[in-house]
Amino acid sequence: MNKEEEEEEEEEEEEEKWINHYSNSQRILLVGEGDFSFSLCLAKAFGDATNMVSTSIDTQDSLAKKYSHAIGNVRELEEKGCLVLLGVDATQMSQHFFLKTQRFDRIVYNFPHVGFLHRENSYCQIQLNKGLVKKFLKGAKELMQKTGEIHVTHKKGEPYDKWEIEKKAAKIGLALHESVPFKKQDYPGYANKRAHGNNSNLPFALGEANTFKFTLKSRVTG
């Protein structure tokens, strides 16, 4: 191989790979993963997952019971270099022994939900979900790079608009950079899961959903 061919090969190896909002040059934290299919979709697009940390509140046993492909997905992620952390509470990430030492370019939480404790449109259920999102955003803010972004993908319409995600973010010093439609087909292999109850492995109806991208408010005004 001559020098020119070597240089071309190095350029190919260093080429930045993208899938929608995410690239392999970004340090990415994925939060509240169900069967880890979203993480695996990114890893396959990048070719490796060495810049990714993927988390779930579940244990290995609960993953195996709840989802048909979770264990296999986790194994494949780890083979691609992803750090998979189980038993991670999305509301307490900033206290996690490892995560609190890290800073990320992108922190991603798709369809946050506390579980089906009450009717979806009931006051109690809405308040619980609002609390989840608020605590997540507060912790994620501490783990993001100054130029980073927090992405929350969330369903549109009632009762989901009552979660007031933008208002919660603004109160803790985050600004909405943009809100873009979420399309499942943009993420090959991603399987959205109910995650709770006897039907945890079944998908839920997505309907219309958006990915909200938040940055530090000081970055916008400073």
C-alpha positions as CSV (number, residue, x, y, z in Angstrom):
1,M,0.0,0.0,0.0
2,N,1.5,3.4,-1.0
3,K,1.3,6.6,1.0
4,E,-1.7,8.0,-0.9
5,E,-3.7,4.8,-0.3
6,E,-2.8,4.9,3.4
7,E,-4.0,8.5,3.7
8,E,-7.3,7.6,2.0
9,E,-7.8,4.7,4.3
10,E,-7.1,6.9,7.4
11,E,-9.7,9.4,6.1
12,E,-12.3,6.7,5.7
13,E,-11.6,5.5,9.3
14,E,-12.0,9.0,10.7
15,E,-15.1,9.8,8.7
16,E,-17.9,11.1,10.9
17,K,-21.0,8.9,10.6
18,W,-24.5,10.3,11.3
19,I,-28.0,9.0,11.9
20,N,-30.5,11.9,12.1
21,H,-29.4,14.1,15.1
22,Y,-26.6,11.8,16.2
23,S,-23.0,11.1,15.2
24,N,-20.2,8.8,16.3
25,S,-18.1,11.8,17.3
26,Q,-20.6,12.7,20.0
27,R,-20.4,11.4,23.5
28,I,-24.0,10.1,23.9
29,L,-25.9,9.0,27.0
30,L,-29.1,7.1,26.4
31,V,-31.6,7.0,29.3
32,G,-34.5,4.8,30.1
33,E,-33.9,2.3,27.3
34,G,-36.5,-0.4,27.0
35,D,-35.2,-3.3,25.0
36,F,-32.1,-1.3,24.0
37,S,-33.2,-1.4,20.3
38,F,-32.8,2.4,19.9
39,S,-29.2,2.3,21.2
40,L,-28.5,-0.6,18.9
41,C,-29.9,1.3,16.0
42,L,-27.4,4.1,16.6
43,A,-24.5,1.6,17.2
44,K,-25.2,-0.1,13.9
45,A,-25.3,3.2,12.0
46,F,-22.0,4.3,13.6
47,G,-20.3,0.9,13.1
48,D,-19.3,1.0,16.8
49,A,-20.6,2.3,20.1
50,T,-17.4,3.3,21.9
51,N,-18.8,6.8,22.5
52,M,-22.1,5.6,23.9
53,V,-23.4,4.9,27.4
54,S,-26.8,3.2,27.5
55,T,-28.8,2.9,30.6
56,S,-32.0,1.3,32.0
57,I,-33.7,1.2,35.4
58,D,-34.2,-2.6,34.9
59,T,-31.9,-5.4,36.1
60,Q,-30.7,-8.1,33.9
61,D,-33.4,-10.5,35.2
62,S,-36.2,-8.0,34.7
63,L,-35.0,-7.2,31.1
64,A,-35.1,-10.9,30.3
65,K,-38.6,-11.2,31.7
66,K,-40.0,-8.1,30.1
67,Y,-38.5,-8.1,26.6
68,S,-37.9,-10.8,24.1
69,H,-34.7,-9.3,22.5
70,A,-33.2,-7.1,25.3
71,I,-30.5,-9.5,26.4
72,G,-29.4,-10.1,22.9
73,N,-29.4,-6.4,22.1
74,V,-27.3,-5.6,25.2
75,R,-24.8,-8.3,24.2
76,E,-24.5,-6.9,20.7
77,L,-24.1,-3.3,22.1
78,E,-21.3,-4.4,24.4
79,E,-19.6,-6.2,21.5
80,K,-19.6,-2.9,19.7
81,G,-18.0,-1.1,22.6
82,C,-21.1,0.5,24.3
83,L,-21.0,0.7,28.1
84,V,-24.4,-0.6,29.3
85,L,-25.4,0.3,32.8
86,L,-28.4,-1.4,34.5
87,G,-30.3,-0.3,37.6
88,V,-29.9,3.4,36.7
89,D,-32.7,5.7,37.9
90,A,-33.4,8.5,35.3
91,T,-34.2,10.9,38.2
92,Q,-30.9,10.3,40.1
93,M,-28.3,10.1,37.3
94,S,-26.2,13.0,38.8
95,Q,-25.7,10.9,41.9
96,H,-24.6,7.7,40.0
97,F,-21.1,6.7,40.9
98,F,-19.9,6.6,37.3
99,L,-22.2,9.0,35.4
100,K,-21.5,11.9,37.8
101,T,-17.9,11.8,36.6
102,Q,-18.8,12.1,32.9
103,R,-19.9,14.8,30.6
104,F,-22.0,14.2,27.4
105,D,-22.6,15.9,24.1
106,R,-26.1,14.4,23.8
107,I,-28.4,13.0,26.5
108,V,-31.4,11.2,25.1
109,Y,-34.6,10.0,26.8
110,N,-37.3,8.6,24.5
111,F,-40.9,8.6,25.7
112,P,-40.3,9.1,29.5
113,H,-43.1,7.5,31.5
114,V,-43.5,6.4,35.1
115,G,-45.7,3.5,34.3
116,F,-49.4,3.0,34.1
117,L,-50.3,3.7,37.8
118,H,-53.5,5.7,37.0
119,R,-55.5,6.5,33.9
120,E,-53.2,8.3,31.4
121,N,-55.3,11.5,31.5
122,S,-55.8,11.6,35.2
123,Y,-54.4,14.4,37.3
124,C,-52.3,12.0,39.4
125,Q,-50.7,10.3,36.4
126,I,-49.9,13.6,34.8
127,Q,-48.3,15.0,37.9
128,L,-46.2,11.8,38.3
129,N,-44.9,12.1,34.7
130,K,-44.2,15.8,35.1
131,G,-42.2,15.0,38.2
132,L,-40.2,12.4,36.3
133,V,-39.4,14.7,33.5
134,K,-38.4,17.6,35.8
135,K,-36.0,15.4,37.8
136,F,-34.5,13.9,34.7
137,L,-33.9,17.3,33.1
138,K,-32.3,18.6,36.3
139,G,-29.9,15.7,36.6
140,A,-29.2,15.6,32.9
141,K,-28.2,19.3,33.0
142,E,-25.4,18.4,35.4
143,L,-24.1,15.7,33.1
144,M,-24.1,17.7,29.8
145,Q,-21.2,19.5,28.1
146,K,-21.6,23.3,28.0
147,T,-22.3,23.0,24.3
148,G,-24.4,19.8,24.6
149,E,-28.0,19.0,24.1
150,I,-30.7,17.1,26.0
151,H,-33.2,15.4,23.8
152,V,-36.6,14.3,25.0
153,T,-38.9,12.5,22.6
154,H,-42.5,13.0,23.7
155,K,-46.0,12.3,22.3
156,K,-48.1,15.3,21.1
157,G,-51.7,16.1,22.0
158,E,-53.8,15.4,25.1
159,P,-52.9,14.5,27.8
160,Y,-49.2,14.7,27.0
161,D,-49.1,18.5,26.3
162,K,-50.1,18.9,30.0
163,W,-46.7,17.6,31.0
164,E,-45.4,21.1,30.1
165,I,-41.9,19.9,29.2
166,E,-40.8,23.2,27.9
167,K,-41.9,25.0,31.0
168,K,-40.1,22.5,33.2
169,A,-36.9,22.9,31.2
170,A,-37.1,26.7,31.4
171,K,-37.4,26.7,35.2
172,I,-34.1,24.9,35.6
173,G,-32.1,27.0,33.1
174,L,-32.6,25.1,29.9
175,A,-33.8,26.6,26.6
176,L,-35.6,24.9,23.7
177,H,-33.2,24.9,20.7
178,E,-35.7,23.2,18.4
179,S,-38.6,20.7,18.3
180,V,-38.7,18.3,15.4
181,P,-41.1,15.5,14.4
182,F,-40.0,12.0,15.5
183,K,-40.4,9.3,12.9
184,K,-39.8,5.8,14.0
185,Q,-38.9,4.7,10.4
186,D,-35.8,7.0,10.7
187,Y,-34.4,4.5,13.2
188,P,-34.3,1.0,11.6
189,G,-34.8,-1.7,14.2
190,Y,-36.1,0.5,16.9
191,A,-39.0,-1.1,18.8
192,N,-40.9,1.2,21.2
193,K,-42.2,-0.8,24.1
194,R,-44.9,-0.3,26.7
195,A,-42.2,-1.3,29.3
196,H,-44.8,-1.7,32.2
197,G,-47.3,-4.3,33.2
198,N,-48.1,-7.7,31.7
199,N,-47.8,-6.3,28.1
200,S,-44.3,-4.8,28.6
201,N,-43.0,-6.3,25.4
202,L,-45.8,-4.9,23.2
203,P,-45.5,-1.6,21.4
204,F,-47.5,1.4,22.3
205,A,-49.3,3.6,19.7
206,L,-46.9,6.4,18.8
207,G,-49.2,8.8,17.0
208,E,-47.6,12.2,16.6
209,A,-44.4,12.8,18.6
210,N,-41.6,15.4,18.7
211,T,-38.0,15.4,19.8
212,F,-37.4,18.4,22.0
213,K,-33.8,19.6,22.0
214,F,-32.7,21.6,25.0
215,T,-29.5,23.5,25.5
216,L,-28.2,25.6,28.4
217,K,-30.1,28.9,28.6
218,S,-26.8,30.7,29.2
219,R,-25.5,29.3,25.9
220,V,-28.5,31.0,24.1
221,T,-28.3,34.3,26.0
222,G,-24.6,34.5,26.7
